[in-house]
């Protein structure tokens, strides 16, 4: 995610994890099942969701629905596949 409100995205994700079975939107369970890692990118500090399986575009759309109203004005969700998904670690 680019230009996202990091703290609001993190708060929303944590709320969803706590209410997973009860109040989370239906898309959450699919995203959660396919998610490998959620962290702030070490280089850009943007919230980053890394998936180990699932259709990339479907996951993007589901995340947009889940985070709607929380990411902030101007937030953009990018889908990177393969090697470009991981920033070099130092």
Phi and psi restraints in degrees (range 20) as a CNS / XPLOR table:
assign (resid 1 and name C) (resid 2 and name N)
       (resid 2 and name CA) (resid 2 and name C) 1.0 -117.1 20.0 2
assign (resid 2 and name N) (resid 2 and name CA)
       (resid 2 and name C) (resid 3 and name N) 1.0 141.4 20.0 2
assign (resid 2 and name C) (resid 3 and name N)
       (resid 3 and name CA) (resid 3 and name C) 1.0 61.2 20.0 2
assign (resid 3 and name N) (resid 3 and name CA)
       (resid 3 and name C) (resid 4 and name N) 1.0 29.5 20.0 2
assign (resid 3 and name C) (resid 4 and name N)
       (resid 4 and name CA) (resid 4 and name C) 1.0 -92.6 20.0 2
assign (resid 4 and name N) (resid 4 and name CA)
       (resid 4 and name C) (resid 5 and name N) 1.0 153.2 20.0 2
assign (resid 4 and name C) (resid 5 and name N)
       (resid 5 and name CA) (resid 5 and name C) 1.0 -77.2 20.0 2
assign (resid 5 and name N) (resid 5 and name CA)
       (resid 5 and name C) (resid 6 and name N) 1.0 98.9 20.0 2
assign (resid 5 and name C) (resid 6 and name N)
       (resid 6 and name CA) (resid 6 and name C) 1.0 -57.5 20.0 2
assign (resid 6 and name N) (resid 6 and name CA)
       (resid 6 and name C) (resid 7 and name N) 1.0 -46.4 20.0 2
assign (resid 6 and name C) (resid 7 and name N)
       (resid 7 and name CA) (resid 7 and name C) 1.0 -66.8 20.0 2
assign (resid 7 and name N) (resid 7 and name CA)
       (resid 7 and name C) (resid 8 and name N) 1.0 -37.3 20.0 2
assign (resid 7 and name C) (resid 8 and name N)
       (resid 8 and name CA) (resid 8 and name C) 1.0 -68.2 20.0 2
assign (resid 8 and name N) (resid 8 and name CA)
       (resid 8 and name C) (resid 9 and name N) 1.0 -40.1 20.0 2
assign (resid 8 and name C) (resid 9 and name N)
       (resid 9 and name CA) (resid 9 and name C) 1.0 -63.9 20.0 2
assign (resid 9 and name N) (resid 9 and name CA)
       (resid 9 and name C) (resid 10 and name N) 1.0 -45.8 20.0 2
assign (resid 9 and name C) (resid 10 and name N)
       (resid 10 and name CA) (resid 10 and name C) 1.0 -62.7 20.0 2
assign (resid 10 and name N) (resid 10 and name CA)
       (resid 10 and name C) (resid 11 and name N) 1.0 -44.4 20.0 2
assign (resid 10 and name C) (resid 11 and name N)
       (resid 11 and name CA) (resid 11 and name C) 1.0 -59.8 20.0 2
assign (resid 11 and name N) (resid 11 and name CA)
       (resid 11 and name C) (resid 12 and name N) 1.0 -45.4 20.0 2
assign (resid 11 and name C) (resid 12 and name N)
       (resid 12 and name CA) (resid 12 and name C) 1.0 -61.0 20.0 2
assign (resid 12 and name N) (resid 12 and name CA)
       (resid 12 and name C) (resid 13 and name N) 1.0 -45.4 20.0 2
assign (resid 12 and name C) (resid 13 and name N)
       (resid 13 and name CA) (resid 13 and name C) 1.0 -63.2 20.0 2
assign (resid 13 and name N) (resid 13 and name CA)
       (resid 13 and name C) (resid 14 and name N) 1.0 -42.9 20.0 2
assign (resid 13 and name C) (resid 14 and name N)
       (resid 14 and name CA) (resid 14 and name C) 1.0 -64.2 20.0 2
assign (resid 14 and name N) (resid 14 and name CA)
       (resid 14 and name C) (resid 15 and name N) 1.0 -39.7 20.0 2
assign (resid 14 and name C) (resid 15 and name N)
       (resid 15 and name CA) (resid 15 and name C) 1.0 -61.5 20.0 2
assign (resid 15 and name N) (resid 15 and name CA)
       (resid 15 and name C) (resid 16 and name N) 1.0 -43.7 20.0 2
assign (resid 15 and name C) (resid 16 and name N)
       (resid 16 and name CA) (resid 16 and name C) 1.0 -63.8 20.0 2
assign (resid 16 and name N) (resid 16 and name CA)
       (resid 16 and name C) (resid 17 and name N) 1.0 -40.6 20.0 2
assign (resid 16 and name C) (resid 17 and name N)
       (resid 17 and name CA) (resid 17 and name C) 1.0 -63.1 20.0 2
assign (resid 17 and name N) (resid 17 and name CA)
       (resid 17 and name C) (resid 18 and name N) 1.0 -38.9 20.0 2
assign (resid 17 and name C) (resid 18 and name N)
       (resid 18 and name CA) (resid 18 and name C) 1.0 -69.3 20.0 2
assign (resid 18 and name N) (resid 18 and name CA)
       (resid 18 and name C) (resid 19 and name N) 1.0 -34.1 20.0 2
assign (resid 18 and name C) (resid 19 and name N)
       (resid 19 and name CA) (resid 19 and name C) 1.0 -103.5 20.0 2
assign (resid 19 and name N) (resid 19 and name CA)
       (resid 19 and name C) (resid 20 and name N) 1.0 18.5 20.0 2
assign (resid 19 and name C) (resid 20 and name N)
       (resid 20 and name CA) (resid 20 and name C) 1.0 -40.6 20.0 2
assign (resid 20 and name N) (resid 20 and name CA)
       (resid 20 and name C) (resid 21 and name N) 1.0 -54.5 20.0 2
assign (resid 20 and name C) (resid 21 and name N)
       (resid 21 and name CA) (resid 21 and name C) 1.0 -81.6 20.0 2
assign (resid 21 and name N) (resid 21 and name CA)
       (resid 21 and name C) (resid 22 and name N) 1.0 -20.3 20.0 2
assign (resid 21 and name C) (resid 22 and name N)
       (resid 22 and name CA) (resid 22 and name C) 1.0 -97.9 20.0 2
assign (resid 22 and name N) (resid 22 and name CA)
       (resid 22 and name C) (resid 23 and name N) 1.0 -61.1 20.0 2
assign (resid 22 and name C) (resid 23 and name N)
       (resid 23 and name CA) (resid 23 and name C) 1.0 -116.1 20.0 2
assign (resid 23 and name N) (resid 23 and name CA)
       (resid 23 and name C) (resid 24 and name N) 1.0 -2.6 20.0 2
assign (resid 23 and name C) (resid 24 and name N)
       (resid 24 and name CA) (resid 24 and name C) 1.0 -70.3 20.0 2
assign (resid 24 and name N) (resid 24 and name CA)
       (resid 24 and name C) (resid 25 and name N) 1.0 148.7 20.0 2
assign (resid 24 and name C) (resid 25 and name N)
       (resid 25 and name CA) (resid 25 and name C) 1.0 -61.0 20.0 2
assign (resid 25 and name N) (resid 25 and name CA)
       (resid 25 and name C) (resid 26 and name N) 1.0 154.4 20.0 2
assign (resid 25 and name C) (resid 26 and name N)
       (resid 26 and name CA) (resid 26 and name C) 1.0 -57.0 20.0 2
assign (resid 26 and name N) (resid 26 and name CA)
       (resid 26 and name C) (resid 27 and name N) 1.0 -32.0 20.0 2
assign (resid 26 and name C) (resid 27 and name N)
       (resid 27 and name CA) (resid 27 and name C) 1.0 -65.8 20.0 2
assign (resid 27 and name N) (resid 27 and name CA)
       (resid 27 and name C) (resid 28 and name N) 1.0 -25.3 20.0 2
assign (resid 27 and name C) (resid 28 and name N)
       (resid 28 and name CA) (resid 28 and name C) 1.0 -59.5 20.0 2
assign (resid 28 and name N) (resid 28 and name CA)
       (resid 28 and name C) (resid 29 and name N) 1.0 -44.8 20.0 2
assign (resid 28 and name C) (resid 29 and name N)
       (resid 29 and name CA) (resid 29 and name C) 1.0 -60.8 20.0 2
assign (resid 29 and name N) (resid 29 and name CA)
       (resid 29 and name C) (resid 30 and name N) 1.0 -38.4 20.0 2
assign (resid 29 and name C) (resid 30 and name N)
       (resid 30 and name CA) (resid 30 and name C) 1.0 -68.1 20.0 2
assign (resid 30 and name N) (resid 30 and name CA)
       (resid 30 and name C) (resid 31 and name N) 1.0 -45.2 20.0 2
assign (resid 30 and name C) (resid 31 and name N)
       (resid 31 and name CA) (resid 31 and name C) 1.0 -61.4 20.0 2
assign (resid 31 and name N) (resid 31 and name CA)
       (resid 31 and name C) (resid 32 and name N) 1.0 -47.8 20.0 2
assign (resid 31 and name C) (resid 32 and name N)
       (resid 32 and name CA) (resid 32 and name C) 1.0 -59.1 20.0 2
assign (resid 32 and name N) (resid 32 and name CA)
       (resid 32 and name C) (resid 33 and name N) 1.0 -41.7 20.0 2
assign (resid 32 and name C) (resid 33 and name N)
       (resid 33 and name CA) (resid 33 and name C) 1.0 -66.1 20.0 2
assign (resid 33 and name N) (resid 33 and name CA)
       (resid 33 and name C) (resid 34 and name N) 1.0 -26.4 20.0 2
assign (resid 33 and name C) (resid 34 and name N)
       (resid 34 and name CA) (resid 34 and name C) 1.0 -101.2 20.0 2
assign (resid 34 and name N) (resid 34 and name CA)
       (resid 34 and name C) (resid 35 and name N) 1.0 -4.6 20.0 2
assign (resid 34 and name C) (resid 35 and name N)
       (resid 35 and name CA) (resid 35 and name C) 1.0 -80.2 20.0 2
assign (resid 35 and name N) (resid 35 and name CA)
       (resid 35 and name C) (resid 36 and name N) 1.0 132.0 20.0 2
assign (resid 35 and name C) (resid 36 and name N)
       (resid 36 and name CA) (resid 36 and name C) 1.0 -97.8 20.0 2
assign (resid 36 and name N) (resid 36 and name CA)
       (resid 36 and name C) (resid 37 and name N) 1.0 -36.8 20.0 2
assign (resid 36 and name C) (resid 37 and name N)
       (resid 37 and name CA) (resid 37 and name C) 1.0 -158.7 20.0 2
assign (resid 37 and name N) (resid 37 and name CA)
       (resid 37 and name C) (resid 38 and name N) 1.0 138.6 20.0 2
assign (resid 37 and name C) (resid 38 and name N)
       (resid 38 and name CA) (resid 38 and name C) 1.0 -127.8 20.0 2
assign (resid 38 and name N) (resid 38 and name CA)
       (resid 38 and name C) (resid 39 and name N) 1.0 118.9 20.0 2
assign (resid 38 and name C) (resid 39 and name N)
       (resid 39 and name CA) (resid 39 and name C) 1.0 -156.6 20.0 2
assign (resid 39 and name N) (resid 39 and name CA)
       (resid 39 and name C) (resid 40 and name N) 1.0 169.1 20.0 2
assign (resid 39 and name C) (resid 40 and name N)
       (resid 40 and name CA) (resid 40 and name C) 1.0 -83.4 20.0 2
assign (resid 40 and name N) (resid 40 and name CA)
       (resid 40 and name C) (resid 41 and name N) 1.0 129.3 20.0 2
assign (resid 40 and name C) (resid 41 and name N)
       (resid 41 and name CA) (resid 41 and name C) 1.0 -56.4 20.0 2
assign (resid 41 and name N) (resid 41 and name CA)
       (resid 41 and name C) (resid 42 and name N) 1.0 131.1 20.0 2
assign (resid 41 and name C) (resid 42 and name N)
       (resid 42 and name CA) (resid 42 and name C) 1.0 -65.9 20.0 2
assign (resid 42 and name N) (resid 42 and name CA)
       (resid 42 and name C) (resid 43 and name N) 1.0 -22.7 20.0 2
assign (resid 42 and name C) (resid 43 and name N)
       (resid 43 and name CA) (resid 43 and name C) 1.0 -91.4 20.0 2
assign (resid 43 and name N) (resid 43 and name CA)
       (resid 43 and name C) (resid 44 and name N) 1.0 -52.5 20.0 2
assign (resid 43 and name C) (resid 44 and name N)
       (resid 44 and name CA) (resid 44 and name C) 1.0 -92.7 20.0 2
assign (resid 44 and name N) (resid 44 and name CA)
       (resid 44 and name C) (resid 45 and name N) 1.0 -17.4 20.0 2
assign (resid 44 and name C) (resid 45 and name N)
       (resid 45 and name CA) (resid 45 and name C) 1.0 66.0 20.0 2
assign (resid 45 and name N) (resid 45 and name CA)
       (resid 45 and name C) (resid 46 and name N) 1.0 14.6 20.0 2
assign (resid 45 and name C) (resid 46 and name N)
       (resid 46 and name CA) (resid 46 and name C) 1.0 -80.5 20.0 2
assign (resid 46 and name N) (resid 46 and name CA)
       (resid 46 and name C) (resid 47 and name N) 1.0 145.3 20.0 2
assign (resid 46 and name C) (resid 47 and name N)
       (resid 47 and name CA) (resid 47 and name C) 1.0 -60.5 20.0 2
assign (resid 47 and name N) (resid 47 and name CA)
       (resid 47 and name C) (resid 48 and name N) 1.0 132.1 20.0 2
assign (resid 47 and name C) (resid 48 and name N)
       (resid 48 and name CA) (resid 48 and name C) 1.0 -128.5 20.0 2
assign (resid 48 and name N) (resid 48 and name CA)
       (resid 48 and name C) (resid 49 and name N) 1.0 128.8 20.0 2
assign (resid 48 and name C) (resid 49 and name N)
       (resid 49 and name CA) (resid 49 and name C) 1.0 -111.4 20.0 2
assign (resid 49 and name N) (resid 49 and name CA)
       (resid 49 and name C) (resid 50 and name N) 1.0 122.0 20.0 2
assign (resid 49 and name C) (resid 50 and name N)
       (resid 50 and name CA) (resid 50 and name C) 1.0 -114.5 20.0 2
assign (resid 50 and name N) (resid 50 and name CA)
       (resid 50 and name C) (resid 51 and name N) 1.0 127.7 20.0 2
assign (resid 50 and name C) (resid 51 and name N)
       (resid 51 and name CA) (resid 51 and name C) 1.0 -108.6 20.0 2
assign (resid 51 and name N) (resid 51 and name CA)
       (resid 51 and name C) (resid 52 and name N) 1.0 144.7 20.0 2
assign (resid 51 and name C) (resid 52 and name N)
       (resid 52 and name CA) (resid 52 and name C) 1.0 -98.5 20.0 2
assign (resid 52 and name N) (resid 52 and name CA)
       (resid 52 and name C) (resid 53 and name N) 1.0 -11.0 20.0 2
assign (resid 52 and name C) (resid 53 and name N)
       (resid 53 and name CA) (resid 53 and name C) 1.0 -162.7 20.0 2
assign (resid 53 and name N) (resid 53 and name CA)
       (resid 53 and name C) (resid 54 and name N) 1.0 175.9 20.0 2
assign (resid 53 and name C) (resid 54 and name N)
       (resid 54 and name CA) (resid 54 and name C) 1.0 101.2 20.0 2
assign (resid 54 and name N) (resid 54 and name CA)
       (resid 54 and name C) (resid 55 and name N) 1.0 156.0 20.0 2
assign (resid 54 and name C) (resid 55 and name N)
       (resid 55 and name CA) (resid 55 and name C) 1.0 -72.2 20.0 2
assign (resid 55 and name N) (resid 55 and name CA)
       (resid 55 and name C) (resid 56 and name N) 1.0 121.5 20.0 2
assign (resid 55 and name C) (resid 56 and name N)
       (resid 56 and name CA) (resid 56 and name C) 1.0 -56.1 20.0 2
assign (resid 56 and name N) (resid 56 and name CA)
       (resid 56 and name C) (resid 57 and name N) 1.0 -43.3 20.0 2
assign (resid 56 and name C) (resid 57 and name N)
       (resid 57 and name CA) (resid 57 and name C) 1.0 -69.9 20.0 2
assign (resid 57 and name N) (resid 57 and name CA)
       (resid 57 and name C) (resid 58 and name N) 1.0 -36.6 20.0 2
assign (resid 57 and name C) (resid 58 and name N)
       (resid 58 and name CA) (resid 58 and name C) 1.0 -65.1 20.0 2
assign (resid 58 and name N) (resid 58 and name CA)
       (resid 58 and name C) (resid 59 and name N) 1.0 -41.5 20.0 2
assign (resid 58 and name C) (resid 59 and name N)
       (resid 59 and name CA) (resid 59 and name C) 1.0 -64.4 20.0 2
assign (resid 59 and name N) (resid 59 and name CA)
       (resid 59 and name C) (resid 60 and name N) 1.0 -39.8 20.0 2
assign (resid 59 and name C) (resid 60 and name N)
       (resid 60 and name CA) (resid 60 and name C) 1.0 -60.9 20.0 2
assign (resid 60 and name N) (resid 60 and name CA)
       (resid 60 and name C) (resid 61 and name N) 1.0 -48.5 20.0 2
assign (resid 60 and name C) (resid 61 and name N)
       (resid 61 and name CA) (resid 61 and name C) 1.0 -62.2 20.0 2
assign (resid 61 and name N) (resid 61 and name CA)
       (resid 61 and name C) (resid 62 and name N) 1.0 -41.5 20.0 2
assign (resid 61 and name C) (resid 62 and name N)
       (resid 62 and name CA) (resid 62 and name C) 1.0 -64.2 20.0 2
assign (resid 62 and name N) (resid 62 and name CA)
       (resid 62 and name C) (resid 63 and name N) 1.0 -43.1 20.0 2
assign (resid 62 and name C) (resid 63 and name N)
       (resid 63 and name CA) (resid 63 and name C) 1.0 -63.7 20.0 2
assign (resid 63 and name N) (resid 63 and name CA)
       (resid 63 and name C) (resid 64 and name N) 1.0 -39.5 20.0 2
assign (resid 63 and name C) (resid 64 and name N)
       (resid 64 and name CA) (resid 64 and name C) 1.0 -60.0 20.0 2
assign (resid 64 and name N) (resid 64 and name CA)
       (resid 64 and name C) (resid 65 and name N) 1.0 -41.9 20.0 2
assign (resid 64 and name C) (resid 65 and name N)
       (resid 65 and name CA) (resid 65 and name C) 1.0 -67.4 20.0 2
assign (resid 65 and name N) (resid 65 and name CA)
       (resid 65 and name C) (resid 66 and name N) 1.0 -43.7 20.0 2
assign (resid 65 and name C) (resid 66 and name N)
       (resid 66 and name CA) (resid 66 and name C) 1.0 -63.6 20.0 2
assign (resid 66 and name N) (resid 66 and name CA)
       (resid 66 and name C) (resid 67 and name N) 1.0 -39.9 20.0 2
assign (resid 66 and name C) (resid 67 and name N)
       (resid 67 and name CA) (resid 67 and name C) 1.0 -97.5 20.0 2
assign (resid 67 and name N) (resid 67 and name CA)
       (resid 67 and name C) (resid 68 and name N) 1.0 4.0 20.0 2
assign (resid 67 and name C) (resid 68 and name N)
       (resid 68 and name CA) (resid 68 and name C) 1.0 -55.5 20.0 2
assign (resid 68 and name N) (resid 68 and name CA)
       (resid 68 and name C) (resid 69 and name N) 1.0 128.9 20.0 2
assign (resid 68 and name C) (resid 69 and name N)
       (resid 69 and name CA) (resid 69 and name C) 1.0 86.9 20.0 2
assign (resid 69 and name N) (resid 69 and name CA)
       (resid 69 and name C) (resid 70 and name N) 1.0 -6.8 20.0 2
assign (resid 69 and name C) (resid 70 and name N)
       (resid 70 and name CA) (resid 70 and name C) 1.0 -111.9 20.0 2
assign (resid 70 and name N) (resid 70 and name CA)
       (resid 70 and name C) (resid 71 and name N) 1.0 -29.9 20.0 2
assign (resid 70 and name C) (resid 71 and name N)
       (resid 71 and name CA) (resid 71 and name C) 1.0 -72.0 20.0 2
assign (resid 71 and name N) (resid 71 and name CA)
       (resid 71 and name C) (resid 72 and name N) 1.0 -28.0 20.0 2
assign (resid 71 and name C) (resid 72 and name N)
       (resid 72 and name CA) (resid 72 and name C) 1.0 104.3 20.0 2
assign (resid 72 and name N) (resid 72 and name CA)
       (resid 72 and name C) (resid 73 and name N) 1.0 160.9 20.0 2
assign (resid 72 and name C) (resid 73 and name N)
       (resid 73 and name CA) (resid 73 and name C) 1.0 -67.7 20.0 2
assign (resid 73 and name N) (resid 73 and name CA)
       (resid 73 and name C) (resid 74 and name N) 1.0 133.2 20.0 2
assign (resid 73 and name C) (resid 74 and name N)
       (resid 74 and name CA) (resid 74 and name C) 1.0 88.3 20.0 2
assign (resid 74 and name N) (resid 74 and name CA)
       (resid 74 and name C) (resid 75 and name N) 1.0 -1.5 20.0 2
assign (resid 74 and name C) (resid 75 and name N)
       (resid 75 and name CA) (resid 75 and name C) 1.0 -70.5 20.0 2
assign (resid 75 and name N) (resid 75 and name CA)
       (resid 75 and name C) (resid 76 and name N) 1.0 138.2 20.0 2
assign (resid 75 and name C) (resid 76 and name N)
       (resid 76 and name CA) (resid 76 and name C) 1.0 -128.6 20.0 2
assign (resid 76 and name N) (resid 76 and name CA)
       (resid 76 and name C) (resid 77 and name N) 1.0 132.9 20.0 2
assign (resid 76 and name C) (resid 77 and name N)
       (resid 77 and name CA) (resid 77 and name C) 1.0 -97.0 20.0 2
assign (resid 77 and name N) (resid 77 and name CA)
       (resid 77 and name C) (resid 78 and name N) 1.0 123.3 20.0 2
assign (resid 77 and name C) (resid 78 and name N)
       (resid 78 and name CA) (resid 78 and name C) 1.0 -109.2 20.0 2
assign (resid 78 and name N) (resid 78 and name CA)
       (resid 78 and name C) (resid 79 and name N) 1.0 145.4 20.0 2
assign (resid 78 and name C) (resid 79 and name N)
       (resid 79 and name CA) (resid 79 and name C) 1.0 -111.4 20.0 2
assign (resid 79 and name N) (resid 79 and name CA)
       (resid 79 and name C) (resid 80 and name N) 1.0 120.6 20.0 2
assign (resid 79 and name C) (resid 80 and name N)
       (resid 80 and name CA) (resid 80 and name C) 1.0 -116.4 20.0 2
assign (resid 80 and name N) (resid 80 and name CA)
       (resid 80 and name C) (resid 81 and name N) 1.0 138.5 20.0 2
assign (resid 80 and name C) (resid 81 and name N)
       (resid 81 and name CA) (resid 81 and name C) 1.0 -121.0 20.0 2
assign (resid 81 and name N) (resid 81 and name CA)
       (resid 81 and name C) (resid 82 and name N) 1.0 151.4 20.0 2
assign (resid 81 and name C) (resid 82 and name N)
       (resid 82 and name CA) (resid 82 and name C) 1.0 69.5 20.0 2
assign (resid 82 and name N) (resid 82 and name CA)
       (resid 82 and name C) (resid 83 and name N) 1.0 -137.3 20.0 2
assign (resid 82 and name C) (resid 83 and name N)
       (resid 83 and name CA) (resid 83 and name C) 1.0 -60.4 20.0 2
assign (resid 83 and name N) (resid 83 and name CA)
       (resid 83 and name C) (resid 84 and name N) 1.0 -30.6 20.0 2
assign (resid 83 and name C) (resid 84 and name N)
       (resid 84 and name CA) (resid 84 and name C) 1.0 -74.8 20.0 2
assign (resid 84 and name N) (resid 84 and name CA)
       (resid 84 and name C) (resid 85 and name N) 1.0 -4.5 20.0 2
assign (resid 84 and name C) (resid 85 and name N)
       (resid 85 and name CA) (resid 85 and name C) 1.0 -77.5 20.0 2
assign (resid 85 and name N) (resid 85 and name CA)
       (resid 85 and name C) (resid 86 and name N) 1.0 -23.7 20.0 2
assign (resid 85 and name C) (resid 86 and name N)
       (resid 86 and name CA) (resid 86 and name C) 1.0 -111.0 20.0 2
assign (resid 86 and name N) (resid 86 and name CA)
       (resid 86 and name C) (resid 87 and name N) 1.0 124.4 20.0 2
assign (resid 86 and name C) (resid 87 and name N)
       (resid 87 and name CA) (resid 87 and name C) 1.0 -76.7 20.0 2
assign (resid 87 and name N) (resid 87 and name CA)
       (resid 87 and name C) (resid 88 and name N) 1.0 147.9 20.0 2
assign (resid 87 and name C) (resid 88 and name N)
       (resid 88 and name CA) (resid 88 and name C) 1.0 -61.9 20.0 2
assign (resid 88 and name N) (resid 88 and name CA)
       (resid 88 and name C) (resid 89 and name N) 1.0 135.7 20.0 2
assign (resid 88 and name C) (resid 89 and name N)
       (resid 89 and name CA) (resid 89 and name C) 1.0 -96.8 20.0 2
assign (resid 89 and name N) (resid 89 and name CA)
       (resid 89 and name C) (resid 90 and name N) 1.0 138.4 20.0 2
